[in-house]
Amino acid sequence: MRIDKYLKVSRLIKRRTVANEACEQGRISVNGKIVKPSYEVKIGDEMTIRFGEREVKVRVTAISEHVKKDEASSMFEAIVQS
């Protein structure tokens, strides 16, 4: 699954277009490398998302095309939030 779609489905970012723009601006990195929106997410990837001054670091635990709102948080595990 593309990273922009994963961010939207997992509800880490509200809209896919916003996730796409975040990737284009270099605010999303996976395993220490800045990625493009077309990056294919794999289970075990460590993702860092920068929201201005705040940084969220998560590990991908599941990949699914459709997830209910209540179950979206099961797709990732938070590592560090600052």
N, C-alpha and C positions, 0 to 999 in steps of 0.2 A: 504494500500500500504506500502511496506517495505520502511524504511527510506533511504536506499541507492538508491533505484529507485526514490523516491520522490526528493532527492537532485539533481539527474541527470535530471529528467523531468522538474523540476522548474528552472533548470540552475543555481542553487546556486553553484554546483560543476560540472565541465565540463564532466567528465566520471564516469560511475557507479563503475568501479574498484577503482578509486581514492576515491570516496565516501565510498566504502566498507573499504578501508585501513584506512581512517580517523576515521571511527567508531571503527575499531579494535585497533587503537592507542589511543582511548579515547579522541579524539578531538571534538566529537559531543555529546552534552547533550540536553535532552528534559525535560523541567519542573524541571531543577536542577539535573537530574540524568544522568550519562553517559550511553549511550545505545549501543547495538550491532546492526549490519547491518540488522538483522531480525525484529527490532522493528516496530510495526504497527503504522503509523502516523495517528493522528486524527485531525480534524478541531479544532482549538483553542490551539493546542500544542504550547509552546514557546520553540524554538530551539536556541541553542548557538553553533556556529561553530567557532573554533579557527584556524586561518591561521598564524602560527608563532606568532608574537607579536600582530597581529590584531585579533579582535574578532567581529563577526557579530551576532546580535541577531534578530530573526524574529519570527513572529506568523503565523501559518498555517491558511490560509483563504479558500483554496480550494484544492481538491484532484482530479486529472484527469490523466488517463492513457496516453493520447496523447495531447500535447499542442503545438501550433505554437510558434515560437520564440518570436514574438511580444507580445503574451498573457502570456508568462511564468511568468512574474513579478506579474501577478494578483493572483498567487497561494499563495503568502505570503505578509506579511506587515512588513516592517523593523521597529524594535523597537529602537535598539541602534547600532551604528557602531563606533568602536574606534580603 
